[in-house]
Amino acid sequence: MINIFIDFDGTITNIDVGDAMFEKFGGKRCLDFIAEYRTGTISAMECFHRECAACSGTDKSALDAFLDSQKIDSSFTDFLSFCRSQGVAYYIVSDGMDYYIDRILKHNNIPDSVCFANHLDLIPMDGTSKIIFQPSFPFTDEVCNRCACCKRNHMLTLSSDDDIIVYIGEGFSDRCPVRYADIVFAKDELLKYCRQENISYFEYRTFADIKIRLQEMIEYRQTKKHYGLKKHRQAELAAKEVFIGG
């Protein structure tokens, strides 16, 4: 079986919506929080707590209007149709917030998808249209602290030993999970990281590119021509280390 795990911000959407949202409603200081997180000065959860606190007093209608204006990869819905036609399982795994992910998917008429992300409650302030951002983190990991929502754990718990794990991403929070994927589709910052760390990858620009490559892999899988649709030894070893506590 093939399991595809898809990042959201900057992968499904054209920009990192989370970063843009926090900067717009929390100010430029949110960029400083992100910089501290990336250097390891603060954790992902602490970064989110600070960003959410900075957004206190946001007008909900303005927030929703901003989210509804966000664009997604125009070939994404066709890619999902392809996955369903091939019996390929797909999951959205994000270190962003479920409120804006769910709203953007719904706004773009995306069929119900299994999505794992951090949780965001919007708490009304004094009966007005203004809100407080209240984050929570149901998918943290005691050992892996790169993200607040551990993508690696979702990949490994949802996949059997024989499943082929495909990961699609582009950014900083995708660095951890790509080590556990048999096939990686990368662009932008993630592509540079894969090159730097000697991690095998396929470069892509849109989901149309990924569809073409996967279609070729599936068509050739049963022939003598190996086109890459197979287990990756290094990913298997990395997964075993997680399960044995290495």
C-alpha positions in Angstrom: 0.0 0.0 0.0 1.1 3.6 -0.7 0.6 6.2 2.1 1.1 9.8 1.1 1.7 12.5 3.8 1.3 16.1 2.7 2.5 19.3 4.4 0.0 22.2 4.3 1.6 25.6 4.5 3.5 26.5 1.3 2.8 23.0 -0.1 -1.0 22.9 -0.5 -1.2 26.7 -0.2 0.8 29.1 -2.2 2.4 30.7 0.8 3.0 29.8 4.5 -0.5 30.9 5.7 0.4 30.5 9.4 3.4 32.8 9.3 1.5 35.3 7.2 -1.5 35.2 9.6 0.5 35.7 12.7 2.5 38.6 11.1 -0.7 40.3 9.9 -2.6 40.1 13.1 0.3 39.9 15.7 2.8 42.2 14.1 6.4 42.0 13.0 7.5 40.7 16.4 6.0 37.3 15.4 8.9 37.1 12.8 11.3 37.4 15.8 9.5 34.5 17.5 9.9 32.4 14.4 13.6 33.2 14.2 14.1 32.2 17.8 12.3 28.9 17.1 14.4 28.2 14.1 17.6 28.7 16.0 16.4 26.4 18.8 16.2 29.2 21.4 12.5 28.4 22.0 10.4 25.4 21.3 7.7 25.2 18.6 5.0 25.3 21.3 6.5 28.4 23.0 6.7 30.1 19.6 3.0 29.4 19.0 2.1 30.6 22.5 3.9 33.9 21.9 2.4 34.4 18.4 -1.1 33.7 19.7 -0.7 36.1 22.6 0.4 38.8 20.1 -2.8 38.3 18.1 -5.1 39.1 21.1 -7.9 41.4 20.1 -8.1 40.3 16.5 -11.4 40.9 14.7 -12.8 37.5 13.7 -14.4 38.7 10.5 -11.1 40.2 9.4 -9.3 36.9 10.2 -11.8 34.9 8.2 -11.7 37.3 5.3 -7.9 37.0 5.3 -8.0 33.2 5.3 -10.7 33.1 2.6 -8.4 35.1 0.3 -5.6 32.5 0.5 -4.8 30.5 -2.7 -4.0 26.8 -3.0 -2.1 24.9 -5.7 -4.5 24.8 -8.6 -3.6 21.2 -9.3 -4.2 19.9 -5.7 -7.8 18.8 -6.1 -6.9 16.9 -9.3 -4.1 15.2 -7.4 -6.4 14.1 -4.7 -8.8 12.6 -7.3 -5.9 10.7 -8.8 -5.0 9.3 -5.3 -8.6 8.1 -4.8 -8.7 6.5 -8.2 -5.5 4.6 -7.5 -6.6 3.5 -4.0 -3.7 5.5 -2.5 -4.2 6.8 1.1 -3.3 10.4 1.8 -3.1 12.5 4.9 -2.4 16.1 5.6 0.2 16.6 8.3 0.9 20.2 9.5 2.7 22.0 12.2 0.2 24.8 11.6 -3.2 25.4 13.2 -6.4 23.4 12.4 -8.7 26.5 12.4 -7.2 28.1 9.3 -6.4 24.7 7.6 -10.0 23.5 7.9 -11.4 26.9 6.8 -9.1 27.0 3.7 -9.9 23.5 2.7 -13.6 24.0 3.1 -13.5 27.3 1.2 -11.8 25.5 -1.7 -14.3 22.7 -1.7 -11.7 20.1 -0.8 -13.4 16.7 0.0 -13.1 15.6 3.6 -9.4 14.8 4.3 -7.7 13.3 7.3 -5.7 16.1 8.8 -3.4 16.3 11.8 -2.4 19.7 13.1 -2.2 21.8 16.2 -5.5 23.0 17.6 -6.6 26.6 17.8 -9.6 27.9 19.7 -10.9 31.4 19.1 -12.2 32.9 22.4 -14.6 35.9 22.2 -13.5 39.0 24.1 -16.2 40.6 26.2 -19.1 39.7 23.8 -17.5 41.6 20.9 -16.3 40.4 17.5 -12.7 40.5 18.9 -11.1 37.2 19.8 -8.2 35.6 21.7 -6.1 32.9 20.1 -5.9 29.9 22.4 -3.6 27.1 21.1 -3.3 23.5 22.2 -1.1 20.7 21.0 -2.6 17.2 20.9 0.2 15.6 18.9 3.4 16.5 20.6 6.2 14.0 21.1 8.4 13.7 24.2 11.6 13.1 22.2 11.1 14.9 18.9 10.8 18.6 19.7 11.3 20.2 16.3 7.6 20.5 15.8 4.5 20.9 18.1 2.6 18.4 15.9 5.0 15.5 15.3 4.7 14.5 11.6 7.1 11.6 12.0 4.8 9.9 14.5 1.8 10.1 12.2 3.7 8.7 9.4 5.0 5.7 11.3 1.8 4.9 13.3 -0.4 5.0 10.2 1.9 2.8 8.1 2.8 -0.8 8.3 6.2 -2.3 7.6 5.4 -3.0 4.0 3.7 0.3 3.2 5.5 2.7 0.9 5.7 6.1 2.6 5.6 9.2 0.4 6.2 12.6 1.8 5.5 16.0 0.1 6.8 19.2 1.6 8.7 22.4 1.3 9.8 23.9 4.6 11.5 23.8 8.0 9.0 21.6 9.7 9.4 18.9 7.0 13.1 18.2 7.8 12.3 15.6 10.4 9.7 13.5 8.6 11.6 13.2 5.3 14.2 10.9 7.0 11.4 8.3 7.5 9.9 8.5 4.0 10.7 6.1 1.2 10.0 8.7 -1.4 10.3 12.4 -0.9 8.9 15.2 -3.1 10.7 18.5 -2.2 10.8 22.1 -3.2 12.1 25.4 -1.8 13.8 25.1 1.6 13.2 21.4 1.9 14.9 20.7 -1.4 18.0 22.6 -0.2 17.9 20.6 3.0 17.7 17.3 1.2 20.6 18.2 -1.0 22.6 19.3 2.0 21.9 16.1 4.0 22.1 13.7 1.0 18.5 12.7 1.3 17.0 11.3 -2.0 14.2 13.4 -3.4 12.2 14.3 -6.4 11.9 18.0 -7.2 8.5 19.4 -7.9 6.8 22.8 -8.5 3.1 21.8 -8.3 1.0 18.7 -7.5 0.7 18.2 -11.3 4.4 17.3 -11.3 3.9 14.9 -8.5 0.9 13.2 -10.1 2.9 12.6 -13.3 5.8 11.1 -11.4 3.7 8.9 -9.2 1.6 7.7 -12.2 4.8 6.6 -13.9 6.0 4.8 -10.7 2.7 2.9 -10.3 2.6 1.9 -14.0 6.1 0.5 -13.9 5.9 -1.0 -10.4 5.0 -4.5 -11.7 7.6 -4.6 -14.4 11.3 -5.2 -14.3 11.9 -1.5 -14.5 12.5 -0.1 -11.1 11.2 3.5 -11.1 11.7 4.2 -7.4 8.4 2.9 -6.0 10.0 0.7 -3.3 11.1 0.7 0.3 14.1 2.9 1.1 16.7 1.2 3.3 17.7 4.3 5.2 14.1 5.2 6.0 13.5 1.7 7.3 16.5 1.9 9.6 15.4 5.3 10.9 11.9 4.0 11.7 13.4 1.0 13.5 15.5 3.3 15.7 12.4 5.2 16.7 10.5 2.0 17.7 13.4 0.5 19.7 14.1 3.9 21.4 17.5 4.4 19.6 
